[in-house]
Amino acid sequence: MSDEFSPEVRNHAIWSTDARRLVDGKAADIYLEKIGESERPDLSDYEPAQWGLRLQDSIARAAAERLKLNIKAADYTITHKKHEWMKSHFDYITEDNNVLLEIKNYRFDKAKNFGEDGSTIVPEADLAQCIHEAACHGIGKVILCVLFGGQELKTFPLVIDDLVKDELIQQEAELWGQIQSRTPPQATNPEAARKIWSKANAEEIRIAGQDIHQIVREMKAQKELMKKQQEVLDTYEAKLQNLMGSASALRTPDGVVLATWKQSKDSRGFDREMFKSAMPDLYEQFCVVKPGSRRFLLKG
């Protein structure tokens, strides 16, 4: 496990945990980590992750007992036979080396994203991780074993054929090629775009063709529509608030709560301007320069 979380090792391959983030729309994060522009979050002090490690063996043994399987720890790393950039760690494997067991410890509210015990209905990210592991190990079956809320164990037997493996490998290969050539992946949302293109070149201007100009026009139209919709919502909200006055709740005659408008608790906060006025010299000692961020505005 220590190898998997070492930047020196992680940045030279695509791992199973990268696979789950890739299908979850986090290609930009993976790209920036692999080229050394950002760091993967440190989970050493993240309690849910640490509890997952502590409970891993207990979950695996309980699942094996339920499924009547003989298992052993798979505490090793394997590189894909054809793709040296594709690596994986594993949790457990059956003693005949035919079935992998991937162990998870999730909050109880995550159970709604899974099927019933014994089904194959699992979130896309978990499936991608299992497919990646199966591809690296050359195995066709992975059992995802999940303990929900520390009290409900479910197992999901996943049969993974070569076609499914190839589809994921193609996605990963495209990203790995972008990493090697330092070609940023196409951002799928504004947050990813801000991460990839974090700095602006004041001298550089791109010329937009008619197709791009049409996108700008459509975006402006959608923003105007959203603005009008928000104005309607604000009008409705104000009407309800006028009706409620100082009341904290609005109910129907039979007691159904339609809306609440309650007073939040008083809070204490740091008054920056007051501190600056009272202790200007000390204030200046603790002022630091923060990098500017880019702001996107529609013009024209």
Helices and strands as residue ranges (DSSP letters): H 7-10, H 16-23, H 27-34, H 47-67, E 71-73, E 77-79, E 87-89, E 92-94, E 100-106, G 108-113, H 124-137, E 141-148, E 152-159, H 162-181, H 190-196, H 210-244, E 249-251, E 257-260, H 272-278, H 280-285
